[in-house]
Amino acid sequence: MNASTLAVILVAAGSGTRLGHAEPKAFVPLGASSILGVALDAVLGMREPPHVVVVAPDARVDEVRERFADVAAAASAPFDVVPGAPTRQESVAAGLAVLPRHVDTVLVHDAARPLTPTVLFDEVAAAVRARGHGIVPGLAVVDTIKRVDAGRVVETVDRSQLAAVQTPQGFPREVLDEAYAEADSLASHTDDASLVAAVGLRIDLVPGDARAFKITVPEDLRRAEQMVRDERTEMTSSVTPADHGPPAMRVGTGVDVHAFDDDPSTVLWLAGLEWPGERGLSGHSDGDAAAHAICDAVLAAAGLGDVGAIFGTSDPRFAAAHGDVFLAETRRLVEASGFRIVNVSVQIVGNRPKLAPRRAEAQAVLEQVLGAPVSVAATTTDGLGFTGRGEGVHAIATALLVAA
């Protein structure tokens, strides 16, 4: 079991009366699992296995502990279940109270947002650690918003200053501890960001995800069920040919090219490593051509498309994201589709940086994210072409998958 410094408090203690089910909301069936089960799958898919604390209804604590303990153990994630309280604020406080002191980053997530993709958890956690204060994901408000009084429209609100806030919401541990220590127990806070802001601490907004919607009423549940069915159908149709089982092995090839950036302040990231003092590569993300080529190879082998289709350059969530974010999400998608990565080989073509001194380090980093052996090699083109002229880097990857 790891001693992760990252924790996720999964709030699942609500009754969900508006959903119209007899059981608490988190235990309502969704796909082949439950709302809580689907939400937990996303959390356990994070590239750094977190310490998970599920806050459940008092009467369901033992059930949750028994039902999901094996799943958490398989993911090498510490797993606690604690009883909830009458208010969300008190429930989160109960989850926070059981975390060990070495945890320094805490994400709080509503189980009622079960389709939130794993990559959003990874991005929020990374942003908290990079910026050192609270981070919440949110979407721009696209509807025209009116302020009303007793049914009468009073004014139109400027929607450019509004955002629809989601979870997971992330905080440095000491920030959340301070906020809860100073919180007025009589005040009503609908999320942790408002509680943290109420004690004067900083919160930043990062781009959210449309899939992180909250299940509140029956129509929300129907939408979630349809999305789960669509995802299962898409994966099945792309992986399993009609009337045939999945092939024993699948091979994919991926290629990526990035030019060196004209901005001297751009940092070089390549093969999952930062290269201080080297000229950086341009790109929507960090420009890691090796990581991107590996993603393309793995996705191609599984028949799931390519990097451009899944991590589009129009998606602001991946601006400046490092290669491990793409690799971890690629691995999750491939494993969810019924395959396991056997091994990966990537060849980097370019004059710089000199890979040999850090080859073993690069392989170790990539292997940790992908959970499979990775071979990293490098070559030059004897001065020919754009790589020979020192204009950029070219990477070619091959991946072997096997049906899980």
C-alpha positions in Angstrom: 0.0 0.0 0.0 1.4 3.4 -0.9 1.8 6.4 1.4 0.4 8.9 -1.1 0.5 12.6 -0.2 -2.6 13.0 -2.2 -6.1 12.3 -0.9 -9.6 12.3 -2.4 -12.6 12.7 -0.2 -15.6 11.3 -2.0 -18.8 12.7 -0.6 -21.6 10.1 -1.0 -23.8 10.7 2.1 -26.7 12.5 0.5 -30.2 11.2 0.4 -31.0 12.3 -3.1 -34.7 12.6 -2.5 -35.2 14.6 -5.8 -33.9 11.6 -7.7 -37.0 9.6 -6.8 -35.3 6.4 -5.6 -35.8 4.7 -2.3 -32.0 4.2 -1.7 -29.5 7.0 -1.1 -28.4 8.6 -4.4 -24.9 7.2 -4.4 -26.3 3.7 -4.3 -28.7 4.1 -7.3 -27.7 1.7 -10.1 -25.7 3.2 -13.0 -24.6 1.0 -15.8 -23.2 -2.3 -14.4 -22.4 -0.6 -11.1 -23.8 2.3 -9.0 -23.3 6.0 -9.0 -20.7 5.6 -6.3 -19.0 2.8 -8.1 -18.6 4.7 -11.3 -17.3 7.8 -9.4 -14.8 5.6 -7.5 -13.5 4.0 -10.8 -12.5 7.5 -12.0 -10.8 8.3 -8.7 -8.9 5.1 -8.6 -7.7 5.6 -12.2 -5.6 8.7 -11.2 -1.9 8.5 -12.2 -1.0 8.9 -8.5 -3.1 6.5 -6.5 -4.7 8.7 -3.8 -5.7 8.0 -0.3 -9.5 7.6 -0.8 -12.0 8.5 1.9 -15.7 7.7 1.1 -18.2 9.6 3.2 -21.2 7.3 3.2 -24.6 7.2 5.0 -24.1 5.9 8.5 -26.2 2.7 7.8 -24.1 2.0 4.6 -20.6 2.3 6.0 -19.9 -1.4 6.4 -21.5 -2.2 3.0 -19.2 0.3 1.2 -16.1 -0.9 3.1 -16.8 -4.5 2.1 -17.9 -3.8 -1.4 -15.0 -1.7 -2.6 -12.1 -2.7 -0.4 -10.8 -5.2 -3.0 -11.0 -2.6 -5.8 -9.1 -0.1 -3.8 -6.5 -2.7 -2.8 -5.9 -3.6 -6.4 -5.2 0.1 -7.2 -2.8 0.3 -4.3 -4.9 3.0 -2.7 -5.4 3.5 1.0 -9.2 3.3 1.5 -11.3 4.6 4.4 -15.1 4.8 4.8 -16.6 7.2 7.4 -20.2 8.0 8.3 -21.6 11.2 6.9 -23.3 14.0 8.8 -26.5 16.1 8.4 -24.7 18.7 6.3 -22.2 18.5 3.5 -19.7 20.7 5.4 -19.8 18.3 8.4 -19.5 15.3 6.1 -16.3 16.7 4.5 -14.9 17.5 7.9 -15.4 13.9 8.9 -13.5 12.7 5.9 -10.7 15.3 6.5 -10.4 14.1 10.1 -9.2 10.6 9.2 -6.4 11.7 6.8 -2.9 11.1 8.0 -0.6 14.1 8.5 1.7 13.3 5.5 -1.2 14.0 3.1 -0.5 17.5 1.7 -3.0 17.8 -1.1 -6.8 17.1 -0.8 -9.4 16.9 -3.5 -13.1 16.9 -2.5 -15.5 15.3 -5.0 -19.2 14.7 -5.1 -20.1 11.1 -5.9 -23.2 12.6 -7.6 -20.8 13.7 -10.5 -19.8 10.1 -11.4 -18.9 10.6 -15.0 -16.1 13.2 -14.2 -13.1 11.9 -16.2 -10.0 10.9 -14.4 -7.9 13.4 -16.3 -9.8 16.2 -14.5 -8.8 14.8 -11.1 -5.1 14.7 -12.3 -5.3 18.3 -13.6 -6.8 19.7 -10.4 -4.2 18.0 -8.2 -1.4 19.2 -10.4 -2.7 22.8 -10.4 -3.0 22.8 -6.6 0.6 21.7 -6.3 1.9 24.1 -8.9 0.0 27.2 -7.5 -0.2 26.4 -3.8 -3.8 27.4 -3.3 -7.4 26.3 -3.9 -8.4 25.1 -7.4 -11.9 24.5 -8.7 -13.0 23.4 -12.2 -15.8 25.3 -13.9 -17.5 25.8 -17.2 -18.5 29.1 -18.8 -22.1 30.0 -18.5 -23.6 29.9 -22.0 -27.3 30.8 -21.2 -28.5 34.4 -20.7 -28.9 34.8 -16.9 -31.7 37.0 -15.4 -32.0 38.1 -11.8 -35.6 37.8 -10.7 -37.7 38.9 -7.8 -41.1 37.1 -7.2 -41.2 36.0 -10.8 -40.4 39.5 -12.2 -37.2 40.0 -14.2 -35.1 42.6 -12.4 -31.9 42.6 -14.5 -29.7 40.7 -16.9 -26.5 39.4 -15.3 -23.2 39.7 -17.1 -22.5 36.0 -17.8 -18.8 36.8 -18.8 -18.1 37.0 -15.1 -19.9 33.8 -14.2 -18.9 30.1 -14.2 -20.7 26.9 -13.4 -18.4 25.3 -10.7 -17.9 21.6 -10.5 -15.9 19.1 -8.5 -13.3 17.8 -7.7 -12.2 20.9 -5.9 -8.6 20.8 -4.7 -6.7 22.4 -1.9 -3.4 22.3 -0.1 -4.1 20.3 3.1 -3.2 23.2 5.4 -5.6 25.5 3.5 -8.5 23.2 4.0 -7.6 22.6 7.6 -7.5 26.3 8.2 -10.8 26.9 6.5 -12.6 24.2 8.5 -11.0 25.4 11.7 -12.3 28.9 11.2 -15.7 28.0 9.6 -18.8 29.2 11.2 -20.9 26.1 11.9 -24.1 28.1 11.4 -23.1 29.3 7.9 -24.3 27.4 4.9 -21.7 26.6 2.3 -22.7 24.5 -0.8 -19.1 23.6 -1.7 -15.7 23.7 -0.2 -14.5 26.6 -2.4 -17.1 28.9 -0.8 -16.0 27.8 2.7 -12.3 28.5 1.8 -13.2 31.8 0.2 -15.2 32.8 3.3 -12.1 32.8 5.4 -10.2 34.9 2.9 -8.2 32.3 1.1 -7.5 32.3 -2.6 -9.3 30.1 -5.1 -8.4 29.8 -8.8 -10.7 28.5 -11.6 -9.5 26.0 -14.2 -11.5 24.6 -17.1 -14.0 21.9 -16.1 -15.5 19.2 -18.2 -19.1 18.8 -19.5 -19.1 15.2 -18.3 -18.7 16.3 -14.7 -22.4 17.2 -14.4 -24.3 16.5 -11.2 -27.0 13.9 -11.0 -29.9 15.6 -9.2 -33.2 14.7 -10.9 -34.4 11.7 -12.9 -33.5 13.4 -16.2 -29.9 13.7 -15.1 -29.8 10.0 -14.3 -31.3 9.1 -17.7 -28.6 11.3 -19.4 -25.8 9.5 -17.4 -27.2 6.1 -18.2 -27.3 6.9 -21.9 -23.7 8.2 -21.8 -22.6 5.0 -20.1 -24.4 2.9 -22.7 -22.9 4.9 -25.5 -19.4 4.6 -24.1 -19.7 0.8 -23.8 -21.1 0.5 -27.3 -18.4 2.7 -28.8 -15.6 0.7 -27.1 -17.1 -2.6 -28.0 -17.6 -1.7 -31.6 -14.1 -0.2 -31.9 -12.4 -3.2 -30.3 -14.4 -6.3 -31.0 -15.2 -7.1 -34.7 -18.7 -8.6 -35.2 -18.9 -12.3 -34.4 -15.2 -12.4 -33.3 -13.5 -12.1 -29.9 -10.7 -9.6 -29.6 -7.5 -10.6 -31.2 -4.8 -12.0 -28.8 -2.5 -9.2 -29.6 -2.7 -5.8 -31.3 0.1 -3.6 -32.6 -0.1 0.2 -33.2 2.3 2.9 -34.5 2.4 6.5 -33.6 4.3 9.5 -35.0 4.6 13.0 -33.6 6.6 16.1 -34.6 7.2 19.4 -32.7 9.3 22.4 -33.7 11.5 24.1 -31.3 9.8 27.2 -29.8 11.2 30.7 -30.6 10.5 31.8 -27.0 13.7 31.2 -25.0 11.7 30.8 -21.8 9.9 27.7 -23.1 11.0 24.6 -21.1 11.9 21.4 -22.9 9.8 18.4 -21.9 10.7 15.2 -23.8 10.1 11.5 -22.9 8.4 12.5 -19.7 11.4 14.5 -18.5 12.2 18.2 -18.0 15.5 19.2 -19.7 16.8 22.3 -18.0 18.9 24.6 -20.2 17.5 23.1 -23.5 15.4 24.9 -26.0 11.7 24.0 -25.6 9.3 22.6 -28.1 6.2 24.5 -29.2 2.7 23.0 -28.9 -0.7 23.3 -27.3 0.5 21.2 -24.4 4.2 20.8 -23.3 5.2 19.6 -26.8 6.5 16.2 -25.6 6.7 14.5 -29.0 7.8 11.2 -27.5 4.9 11.0 -25.1 2.4 12.0 -27.8 3.8 9.4 -30.2 3.4 6.7 -27.6 -0.2 7.8 -27.0 -1.0 7.5 -30.7 0.6 4.1 -30.9 -1.3 2.7 -27.9 -4.6 4.2 -29.0 -4.1 3.0 -32.5 -3.4 -0.6 -31.3 -6.7 -0.5 -29.3 -8.6 1.0 -32.2 -9.6 4.1 -30.1 -8.5 6.8 -32.5 -5.6 9.2 -31.9 -4.3 12.0 -29.7 -5.9 14.7 -31.8 -9.4 13.2 -31.5 -9.2 12.5 -27.7 -7.0 15.4 -26.6 -7.9 18.1 -29.1 -5.9 21.3 -29.3 -9.1 23.2 -29.0 -9.6 21.8 -25.5 -8.2 24.3 -23.0 -7.9 21.6 -20.3 -4.8 20.3 -22.0 -3.0 23.6 -22.5 0.5 23.2 -21.1 -0.4 19.7 -19.8 2.6 17.4 -19.4 3.0 14.2 -21.3 2.2 12.0 -18.3 -1.4 13.4 -18.2 -1.9 12.2 -21.8 -0.2 8.8 -21.1 -2.2 8.1 -17.9 -5.5 8.9 -19.6 -4.6 6.8 -22.6 -3.7 3.9 -20.4 -7.1 4.2 -18.6 -9.0 4.3 -21.9 -7.2 1.3 -23.3 -7.6 -0.8 -20.2 -11.3 0.1 -20.0 -11.7 -1.1 -23.6 -10.4 -4.6 -22.6 -6.7 -4.4 -23.4 -3.4 -4.3 -21.5 -0.2 -2.7 -22.6 2.5 -5.3 -23.1 5.4 -3.0 -24.1 6.2 0.2 -25.9 9.2 1.3 -28.0 9.8 5.0 -29.0 12.6 6.3 -31.2 13.4 10.0 -30.9 14.9 11.7 -34.0 16.8 14.9 -33.5 20.1 16.6 -32.8 19.2 17.5 -29.2 18.9 16.9 -26.4 21.5 14.2 -25.8 19.4 11.3 -24.6 22.0 8.7 -23.6 22.8 10.2 -20.1 19.1 10.1 -19.1 17.8 7.2 -21.1 17.2 5.0 -18.1 15.5 7.8 -16.2 13.2 8.4 -19.1 12.3 4.7 -19.4 11.6 4.5 -15.7 9.2 7.5 -15.8 7.3 6.3 -18.8 7.1 2.7 -17.4 5.6 4.0 -14.1 2.8 5.8 -15.9 2.1 3.1 -18.5 2.6 0.1 -16.2 4.6 -1.7 -18.9 8.2 -1.9 -20.2 9.2 1.0 -22.4 12.3 1.2 -24.6 13.6 4.7 -25.5 16.1 5.1 -28.3 17.5 8.1 -30.1 19.2 8.9 -33.4 20.0 11.7 -35.7 19.6 12.2 -39.5 23.2 13.2 -40.3 22.2 16.8 -40.9 19.4 16.0 -43.3 15.8 17.4 -43.0 14.3 19.6 -40.4 15.6 17.5 -37.5 19.1 17.6 -39.1 18.9 21.4 -39.3 17.9 21.6 -35.6 14.4 22.9 -36.2 12.6 20.3 -34.2 12.1 16.8 -32.9 10.5 13.7 -34.5 9.3 10.7 -32.5 8.1 7.3 -33.7 6.5 4.8 -31.3 5.3 1.2 -31.5 3.0 -0.4 -28.9 2.0 -4.0 -28.3 -1.3 -4.7 -26.5 -2.9 -7.9 -25.4 -6.5 -8.6 -24.7 -7.0 -8.5 -20.9 
